[in-house]
Amino acid sequence: MPTITNPTLALTFLGNDLETGHPATRTITRGDITYRSITFRHQLLNGLKPSSNQVTLQLDKGCPGIEDIIATDGDIRAVLKDGTRTLFTGYLSTNYSWSVSATGERALDITLEDTGTRLLGKAFIPSGQHLFNCSASTAITQICAAAGITVAQGCTYIADTVTNTVDSSKTCRDILDQMLYELGHVHHFDEEGKLLVYRVDCTSTEGIPTLDKDDLYVVGGKAITLGKKIRQYKSARVSFTRLGEASGYLIYRNTTGKGDGHPYCNMRLAPGEHFDGAEVFSPSEWEDSLSDSFREPALIGACNAGSEISVVGSNEIIAVSNVTSEFTAQSGSVSCSIKSAGGPYLKIEAHNSGGLPYHITRMDAYANIIYVRDTNIVRTRDALLEAENSDNLLKEELGFVHTRELAQRHANLLGQYHKYCNSQYAFFSKRDLELGAAVRIIDNAFSGLVVTVLPTAKSYTDGSDVIAYQAVGISAFDLTAQTYLQTIGRGKNDTAGPPGLPGSRGDDGKSFTVTIESSNGSAFRLEDISTTLRCRIFINTTEVTDTTDASRFRWRRASADPAGDERWETSSKAIAHKSVSITPQDCSGRTVFSCEVDLSGYEA
């Protein structure tokens, strides 16, 4: 890290509350910055979540900008430079303290926070609901625009699709942190305060930089310190929902006054009355409701208004778009508007502008929808060996991710990060290492330690060119390692529902159930194992195992020997059999067996 020789601090006061005649911009030069008081603290990761960067420094008591810094209530943007080189861009923290500098002079301690610390705390939307159904990078652009943050030109592009509905209670940071976390990324900020994205991944430890005794510095009698986490997760269980889409779907139907003569509705509106989907208002009540700034407008949730079961059934609708309405009334004096209000909600307004009471005889809304198809669980290989309530099992529910591929990647990242990164290291070097890039440390002067680490934080001052690093031990991740999928909830009835349209897919209300039976119990001592596992398939309550082709069956094994599991799963014993005999030779320590059945394009 180059030595800082000519520091300057440019401040921009954004609150418009300075005393008359005081400039809104001010540059504090080297003479007012206490020598050797500047400390940089950069941290990329805190576990698998992002962390913030800070700079602390001291201003001499005679600095002319101190009065304005303390007096203003508005934000103060800060840019720290060394000559023409930008070192840090952010905002002044509102926490100040007086202290004595190393030279015995009185000084003001200030902290510069990174851009995200100040700006990402803003609410993403002022009210209502917002649907993200786009690439992650498009979502990042929207979030940064709401926060007033610039995305760096070289920011990593993330093409993966994210889908989630957020409301006004969510800050930009809430959304950004969780979305990137589920995708295995974190955000950070460059020296100009622009947002960058880093992918948490260590695919290989080959050819990485090496630090040995010539690069490491002894501080406090130690070259490297090591710490261990007390609690260590060994496996991961991740739940996610798969989504479906439908167009022209009936999502709202008013049935007020429905009868034999009025199959849709027969809703009466007196002269001047309004209806907002929830209640009827007189003209004066309607005006009062519009002027009441504290009253939230009525939002009506979309639903399966046609009570069909072949597409959505009882599954949750999470978003609607392209809303169209079917509306009829006794008079043209009655009007109706049905619009999307964000996420799964509708805003409805009907009004009788005539001088006589009239009835609404139909008020339906159709839309394109996104709905939850089913809920699934992805387990890492080791998770099959853990009890559901085990302290070693890390359980998470995803909100932005809805595909097995992305859920599998996240589960493997969780499992392998917590498995390999439980050791924490601290060391000192003059080498300026990139945070998040693996490096090999060889302590051939003291302990003989050889370890691969991932630097996650560093700190340094303007008075020294030695950098203090914090790191975690690391091994290569395999984010595509085999995982196991379980569907735990479909959201619709498990028995046959009413028929759909003739010839439509699923018109018989099919629901599949897959079970495994053991001929001799489900738990054994290793030397006593002798059983036959049989996989059975049911459509609704009718068994169809015998009529299902054996090629659809594949047995899986999870044990303490992953390489042996792979060999067993690719053997003729595990493929294309509806049952399998298990002996001690099929097991390696604690072993769990499962069966996958391909039901794609299934015809009974």
C-alpha positions in Angstrom: 0.0 0.0 0.0 1.7 3.3 -1.1 2.5 5.7 1.8 0.1 8.6 2.1 2.1 11.9 1.8 -0.4 14.6 0.9 -3.9 13.8 2.4 -6.9 16.2 1.7 -10.5 15.8 2.8 -13.2 17.4 0.6 -16.5 17.9 2.4 -19.9 18.7 0.9 -22.6 19.8 3.3 -26.0 18.6 2.0 -28.3 19.9 4.7 -28.7 23.5 3.6 -28.5 24.5 7.3 -25.1 26.2 7.5 -24.7 29.7 8.9 -25.0 32.5 6.3 -21.7 32.9 4.5 -20.4 29.5 5.3 -19.5 27.5 2.1 -21.4 24.3 1.3 -18.1 22.7 0.1 -14.9 22.8 2.1 -11.4 21.2 1.6 -9.4 20.3 4.7 -5.7 20.1 3.8 -2.8 18.2 5.2 -2.0 20.8 7.8 -5.3 20.3 9.6 -5.2 16.5 9.5 -3.2 15.0 12.3 -0.2 13.1 11.1 -0.4 9.3 11.5 -4.1 9.5 12.5 -5.6 8.1 9.3 -6.7 4.4 9.7 -8.4 2.5 6.9 -10.6 -0.5 7.8 -11.9 -2.5 4.8 -14.0 -5.6 5.3 -15.6 -7.5 2.4 -17.2 -10.4 4.2 -18.8 -11.0 7.6 -19.5 -14.7 7.3 -21.4 -14.8 4.0 -22.9 -11.4 4.4 -21.4 -8.0 3.3 -19.6 -5.7 5.6 -18.8 -2.0 5.6 -15.6 0.0 5.1 -14.5 2.9 7.3 -11.8 5.4 7.7 -11.0 7.2 11.0 -8.8 10.3 11.3 -8.2 13.3 13.6 -8.7 17.0 12.8 -6.6 19.5 14.6 -8.6 21.7 17.0 -7.9 24.8 14.8 -9.4 23.2 11.7 -11.9 25.8 10.3 -14.4 23.0 9.2 -14.9 21.6 12.7 -17.6 24.2 13.6 -19.7 23.3 10.5 -19.2 19.6 11.0 -20.6 19.7 14.5 -23.4 22.3 13.8 -25.0 20.7 10.7 -27.8 18.2 10.9 -27.6 17.2 7.3 -25.5 14.6 5.5 -21.9 15.4 4.8 -20.3 13.8 1.8 -16.6 13.1 2.2 -13.9 12.4 -0.3 -10.4 11.5 1.0 -7.5 11.9 -1.4 -3.7 11.6 -1.4 -2.7 14.3 -4.0 -4.9 13.5 -7.0 -5.4 9.8 -6.0 -8.9 9.1 -4.5 -8.6 6.9 -1.4 -12.1 6.8 -0.1 -15.6 8.2 -0.8 -18.4 8.1 1.6 -20.2 10.1 4.3 -19.2 11.5 7.7 -20.6 9.5 10.6 -22.6 11.6 13.1 -20.5 10.3 16.0 -17.6 12.6 17.0 -15.4 12.8 20.0 -12.6 15.0 21.3 -9.3 13.4 22.2 -5.6 14.1 22.5 -3.4 13.4 19.5 0.0 11.6 19.6 1.7 15.0 19.7 -0.3 16.0 22.8 -2.7 18.4 20.9 -6.4 18.5 21.2 -8.1 16.9 18.1 -11.6 15.9 16.9 -12.0 12.2 16.0 -14.2 11.6 12.9 -15.2 8.5 11.0 -15.9 8.3 7.3 -18.5 5.6 6.4 -18.9 4.0 3.0 -21.7 5.0 0.7 -23.9 2.0 1.5 -23.8 2.6 5.2 -25.6 5.9 4.8 -27.7 5.5 1.6 -28.9 1.9 1.6 -31.0 2.5 4.7 -33.6 4.3 2.6 -37.0 2.6 2.0 -37.1 1.1 -1.4 -40.6 2.3 -2.1 -42.7 4.9 -0.2 -45.9 2.7 -0.1 -47.6 -0.3 -1.6 -45.9 -3.3 -3.2 -43.2 -3.9 -5.8 -42.6 -7.0 -7.7 -39.0 -8.1 -8.7 -39.3 -10.5 -11.6 -36.1 -9.8 -13.6 -32.4 -10.5 -13.7 -30.5 -9.8 -10.5 -28.5 -7.1 -12.2 -31.7 -5.3 -13.3 -32.9 -5.5 -9.7 -29.6 -4.1 -8.4 -29.9 -1.1 -10.8 -33.4 -0.4 -9.5 -32.3 -0.7 -5.9 -29.4 1.6 -6.4 -31.5 4.2 -8.2 -33.9 4.3 -5.2 -31.0 4.7 -2.8 -29.1 7.3 -4.9 -26.1 5.0 -5.5 -24.1 4.7 -8.7 -23.3 1.2 -10.0 -19.7 0.9 -11.0 -19.1 0.3 -14.7 -17.2 -2.9 -14.0 -19.8 -4.3 -11.6 -20.3 -8.1 -12.1 -23.3 -8.9 -14.2 -25.7 -11.5 -12.7 -28.1 -12.9 -15.2 -30.0 -15.2 -12.8 -33.7 -14.4 -12.5 -35.0 -13.2 -9.1 -38.7 -13.0 -8.2 -40.1 -11.6 -5.0 -42.7 -9.0 -3.8 -41.5 -6.4 -1.4 -43.4 -3.7 0.5 -42.6 -0.3 1.9 -41.2 -1.7 5.1 -38.1 -3.1 3.3 -35.1 -0.9 2.9 -32.7 -1.0 0.0 -30.2 -2.8 2.2 -32.7 -5.4 3.3 -33.5 -6.3 -0.3 -30.0 -6.1 -1.7 -28.3 -8.1 1.1 -30.8 -10.9 1.0 -31.0 -11.2 -2.8 -27.3 -11.3 -3.2 -26.8 -13.7 -0.3 -29.2 -16.2 -1.9 -27.2 -15.9 -5.2 -23.9 -16.3 -3.4 -22.7 -12.7 -3.8 -22.0 -9.7 -1.6 -21.9 -6.0 -2.5 -19.1 -3.6 -1.7 -18.0 -0.1 -2.8 -14.9 1.1 -4.6 -12.8 4.1 -3.7 -15.2 6.4 -5.6 -18.2 5.2 -3.6 -19.7 3.2 -6.5 -21.2 -0.2 -6.0 -19.5 -3.4 -7.0 -20.5 -7.1 -6.6 -18.3 -9.9 -5.5 -19.1 -13.6 -6.0 -18.4 -15.7 -2.9 -16.7 -18.7 -4.6 -13.4 -20.5 -4.3 -13.4 -22.9 -7.3 -9.7 -23.6 -7.1 -6.6 -23.1 -4.9 -4.2 -23.8 -7.7 -1.7 -21.1 -8.9 -2.6 -18.7 -6.1 -0.1 -16.1 -4.6 2.1 -17.3 -1.8 3.3 -15.4 1.3 6.3 -16.8 3.2 8.8 -15.5 5.8 10.0 -12.7 3.4 6.4 -11.4 3.1 5.1 -11.8 6.7 5.9 -9.4 9.5 6.1 -10.1 13.2 4.0 -7.8 15.3 3.7 -8.3 19.1 5.9 -11.4 18.9 3.5 -13.2 16.5 3.6 -13.8 12.8 0.2 -15.5 12.5 -2.6 -16.0 15.0 -5.3 -18.7 14.6 -8.8 -18.9 16.0 -11.5 -21.6 15.8 -15.2 -21.2 15.7 -16.9 -23.0 18.6 -20.0 -23.9 16.6 -19.6 -25.4 13.2 -22.4 -26.3 10.7 -21.7 -29.4 8.7 -24.6 -29.5 6.2 -27.4 -27.4 4.8 -31.1 -27.7 4.2 -32.6 -25.0 1.9 -36.3 -24.6 1.2 -37.6 -22.8 -1.9 -40.8 -22.4 -3.9 -41.1 -23.2 -7.6 -43.2 -20.7 -9.5 -45.7 -21.0 -12.4 -47.3 -18.5 -14.7 -50.8 -18.3 -16.3 -52.4 -15.7 -18.5 -55.9 -14.4 -18.7 -56.7 -15.9 -15.3 -59.8 -14.9 -13.3 -58.4 -13.3 -10.1 -61.4 -11.3 -8.8 -65.2 -11.7 -8.9 -67.7 -9.7 -7.0 -70.5 -12.0 -5.9 -72.6 -9.4 -3.9 -76.3 -10.2 -4.3 -75.6 -13.2 -6.5 -78.7 -15.3 -7.3 -80.4 -17.5 -9.9 -81.3 -14.4 -11.9 -77.9 -12.8 -11.4 -75.2 -15.4 -11.9 -72.3 -12.9 -11.3 -73.5 -10.2 -8.9 -76.3 -7.8 -8.2 -74.6 -5.0 -6.2 -76.6 -1.8 -5.5 -75.0 1.6 -5.5 -77.0 4.6 -4.4 -76.6 8.0 -6.3 -73.0 9.3 -5.7 -71.8 6.2 -3.8 -68.3 4.7 -4.3 -67.1 1.1 -3.8 -63.4 0.4 -3.1 -63.6 -3.4 -3.2 -64.0 -3.6 0.6 -66.9 -1.2 1.5 -69.4 1.3 0.1 -68.9 5.1 0.8 -71.4 7.9 0.6 -70.1 11.0 -1.3 -69.1 12.8 1.9 -67.4 9.7 3.3 -65.5 9.2 0.0 -64.2 12.8 0.1 -63.1 12.4 3.7 -61.3 9.2 2.9 -59.4 10.9 0.1 -58.3 13.7 2.4 -57.2 11.4 5.2 -53.5 11.1 4.7 -53.3 8.3 7.3 -55.8 6.1 5.7 -54.3 3.3 3.6 -56.2 2.6 0.4 -58.0 -0.7 0.3 -56.0 -3.4 -1.5 -57.7 -6.6 -2.6 -55.7 -9.7 -2.9 -55.9 -11.7 -6.1 -57.3 -15.2 -5.7 -58.5 -18.2 -7.6 -61.8 -16.6 -8.3 -62.9 -19.4 -10.6 -62.3 -22.1 -8.0 -60.4 -24.2 -10.6 -57.9 -26.8 -9.5 -56.0 -27.9 -12.6 -53.7 -24.8 -12.8 -53.5 -22.9 -9.5 -55.9 -24.6 -7.1 -55.1 -23.4 -3.5 -51.6 -22.2 -4.4 -50.6 -18.7 -3.5 -50.7 -16.0 -6.2 -47.7 -13.7 -5.7 -48.0 -11.2 -8.5 -50.5 -10.0 -11.2 -50.0 -7.9 -14.3 -51.9 -6.9 -17.4 -55.2 -6.6 -15.6 -58.4 -6.5 -17.6 -62.0 -6.3 -16.4 -65.4 -7.5 -17.4 -67.9 -5.0 -16.0 -71.7 -4.5 -16.6 -74.2 -2.3 -14.8 -77.8 -1.2 -15.3 -76.7 2.3 -16.4 -73.7 3.9 -18.1 -73.6 6.3 -15.1 -71.9 3.5 -13.1 -68.2 3.2 -13.9 -65.5 0.8 -12.6 -61.7 0.7 -12.6 -59.6 -2.4 -11.5 -55.9 -1.9 -11.6 -52.8 -3.7 -10.4 -51.5 -2.3 -7.1 -48.2 -4.1 -6.9 -47.5 -7.7 -6.1 -50.7 -9.8 -5.8 -52.9 -6.8 -5.0 -55.6 -4.9 -6.8 -57.1 -1.4 -6.4 -60.8 -1.2 -7.2 -63.0 1.8 -7.6 -66.6 1.7 -8.7 -68.8 4.9 -8.8 -72.4 5.7 -9.4 -72.4 9.2 -10.8 -76.1 9.2 -11.7 -79.1 10.5 -9.9 -80.8 7.1 -9.3 -79.7 3.9 -7.6 -78.3 1.3 -10.0 -77.0 -2.3 -9.7 -73.7 -3.6 -10.9 -74.4 -7.0 -12.5 -70.8 -8.1 -13.2 -67.5 -7.1 -11.8 -64.7 -9.5 -12.8 -60.9 -9.1 -13.3 -58.6 -11.2 -15.3 -54.8 -11.0 -15.3 -51.5 -12.7 -16.0 -50.3 -14.2 -12.8 -47.3 -15.7 -11.1 -48.1 -18.3 -8.5 -46.4 -20.8 -6.2 -46.4 -24.3 -7.8 -44.9 -26.2 -4.9 -42.5 -26.0 -2.0 -39.2 -27.9 -2.2 -36.2 -28.7 0.0 -32.7 -29.2 -1.2 -30.4 -31.0 1.1 -26.6 -31.3 0.7 -25.2 -34.9 0.8 -24.2 -34.6 4.5 -27.6 -33.2 5.4 -29.2 -36.6 4.8 -27.2 -37.9 7.7 -28.4 -35.2 10.1 -31.5 -35.2 12.2 -34.0 -32.3 11.4 -33.3 -30.7 14.8 -29.5 -31.2 14.7 -27.3 -28.3 15.7 -25.0 -29.2 12.8 -27.8 -28.6 10.2 -28.1 -25.1 8.8 -31.7 -24.4 7.7 -32.7 -21.5 5.4 -35.7 -20.4 3.4 -35.1 -18.6 0.1 -37.3 -15.7 -1.0 -35.7 -14.6 -4.3 -34.6 -17.9 -5.7 -37.1 -20.4 -7.2 -35.1 -22.9 -9.2 -33.4 -26.1 -8.1 -30.1 -25.1 -9.8 -29.8 -21.9 -7.8 -31.1 -23.4 -4.6 -28.5 -26.3 -5.0 -25.7 -23.8 -5.5 -26.8 -21.9 -2.4 -27.0 -25.0 -0.3 -23.6 -26.2 -1.4 -22.1 -22.7 -0.7 -23.6 -22.8 2.9 -22.5 -26.3 3.6 -19.0 -26.0 2.2 -18.3 -22.5 3.6 -19.2 -23.5 7.1 -17.4 -26.7 6.8 -14.1 -25.3 5.5 -14.0 -21.8 6.8 -14.3 -22.4 10.6 -10.6 -21.3 11.1 -9.8 -17.6 11.4 -6.3 -16.2 10.8 -4.6 -12.8 11.4 -1.3 -11.9 9.8 0.7 -8.8 8.8 2.4 -8.1 5.4 3.4 -5.2 3.1 1.8 -7.1 0.2 -1.4 -5.4 -0.8 -3.7 -8.4 -1.2 -7.1 -8.3 -2.8 -9.9 -9.1 -0.4 -11.8 -12.2 -1.4 -8.9 -13.7 -3.4 -7.3 -16.9 -2.0 -3.6 -16.8 -0.9 -1.3 -19.5 0.5 0.6 -18.6 3.7 3.8 -20.5 4.5 5.2 -19.6 8.0 8.7 -21.1 7.5 10.2 -18.9 10.3 8.1 -19.8 13.3 5.4 -22.5 13.3 5.9 -24.2 10.0 2.2 -23.6 9.2 1.1 -24.0 5.6 -2.5 -22.9 5.0 -4.7 -21.5 2.2 -6.8 -18.6 3.4 -9.3 -16.1 2.0 -8.6 -12.5 3.2 -11.8 -10.9 4.3 -10.6 -7.7 6.0 -7.6 -5.5 6.2 -6.5 -2.3 8.0 -3.6 0.1 7.6 -2.6 3.6 8.6 -0.9 6.5 6.9 2.1 6.1 9.2 3.1 2.6 8.1 3.1 0.5 5.0 2.4 -2.7 6.9 -1.2 -4.1 6.5 -3.0 -6.1 9.1 -5.2 -8.9 7.6 -8.1 -11.0 8.8 -8.8 -14.2 6.9 -10.6 -17.5 7.0 -9.2 -20.9 6.0 -10.4 -22.0 2.7 -10.6 -25.1 0.4 -12.0 -25.3 -3.1 -15.8 -25.3 -3.2 -17.9 -27.5 -5.4 -21.1 -25.6 -5.9 -22.4 -28.2 -8.3 -22.0 -31.1 -5.9 -24.9 -33.5 -5.8 -27.9 -32.5 -3.7 -31.2 -34.2 -2.9 -34.6 -32.6 -3.7 -37.8 -33.2 -1.7 -41.2 -31.7 -2.6 -42.9 -31.0 0.7 -46.0 -29.1 -0.3 -48.0 -28.6 -3.5 -50.6 -26.2 -2.2 -53.5 -28.0 -3.9 -55.7 -30.9 -2.9 -54.0 -34.3 -2.9 -57.1 -36.1 -4.2 -58.8 -35.8 -7.6 -60.6 -32.5 -8.0 -63.3 -31.6 -10.5 -62.5 -32.2 -14.1 -61.0 -29.4 -16.1 -61.7 -28.6 -19.8 -61.9 -31.7 -22.0 -58.5 -32.6 -23.4 -56.6 -30.1 -21.1 -53.5 -31.3 -19.3 -54.2 -32.4 -15.8 -58.0 -32.6 -16.4 -58.3 -35.5 -14.0 -56.7 -33.7 -11.0 -53.7 -36.0 -10.7 -51.5 -35.9 -7.6 -48.4 -38.2 -7.3 -47.1 -39.8 -4.1 -43.8 -41.7 -3.9 -43.0 -43.9 -0.9 -40.1 -46.3 0.0 -40.8 -49.4 2.1 -38.2 -51.6 3.8 -38.9 -55.3 4.2 -36.9 -55.5 7.5 -37.2 -52.2 9.3 -35.5 -48.8 8.7 -32.5 -48.8 11.1 -29.7 -51.4 11.4 -26.3 -52.1 12.9 -23.7 -52.2 10.2 -23.0 -55.9 10.6 -26.8 -56.9 10.7 -28.0 -55.1 7.5 -30.3 -57.2 5.4 -33.3 -55.7 3.8 -35.1 -55.0 0.5 -36.1 -51.4 -0.3 -39.1 -51.0 -2.6 -40.2 -47.8 -4.2 -44.0 -47.4 -4.7 -45.9 -44.8 -6.8 -49.5 -43.6 -6.3 -51.7 -41.4 -8.4 -54.2 -39.9 -6.0 -55.0 -43.1 -4.0 -54.3 -45.7 -6.8 -51.0 -47.5 -6.9 -49.3 -47.5 -10.4 -45.9 -49.0 -9.5 -46.4 -52.1 -11.6 -47.4 -50.1 -14.7 -44.5 -47.6 -14.4 -41.5 -48.4 -16.5 -38.4 -49.4 -14.4 -36.2 -47.1 -16.4 -37.7 -44.2 -14.5 -36.2 -45.4 -11.1 -32.8 -44.5 -9.8 -31.5 -45.3 -6.3 -29.3 -42.9 -4.4 -26.9 -43.4 -1.5 -25.4 -40.8 1.0 -22.7 -41.9 3.4 -19.3 -40.7 4.8 -17.7 -41.9 1.5 -18.8 -39.6 -1.3 -16.6 -41.3 -3.9 -18.0 -44.7 -2.9 -21.6 -43.2 -3.1 -21.0 -42.1 -6.7 -19.7 -45.6 -7.7 -22.6 -47.3 -6.1 -25.2 -44.9 -7.7 -23.7 -45.6 -11.2 -23.7 -49.3 -10.8 -26.3 -51.6 -12.4 -27.7 -52.3 -9.0 -28.9 -48.7 -8.5 -30.3 -48.0 -12.0 -33.7 -49.0 -13.5 -34.9 -51.1 -10.5 -38.1 -50.6 -8.5 -36.5 -52.4 -5.6 -33.0 -53.0 -4.3 -31.5 -55.4 -1.8 -29.2 -53.8 0.8 -26.3 -55.8 2.5 -23.4 -54.6 4.7 -21.3 -54.3 1.5 -23.7 -51.6 0.3 -23.0 -49.3 3.3 -20.1 -47.2 4.5 -20.7 -46.1 8.1 -24.0 -44.2 8.6 -25.7 -44.5 5.3 -29.1 -43.2 3.9 -30.8 -44.6 0.8 -33.3 -42.7 -1.4 -35.0 -43.2 -4.8 -35.5 -40.7 -7.6 -38.4 -41.3 -10.0 -38.6 -39.4 -13.2 -42.3 -38.4 -13.6 -41.8 -36.0 -16.5 -44.3 -36.7 -19.3 -45.9 -39.4 -17.2 -48.9 -41.2 -18.7 -50.6 -43.8 -16.5 
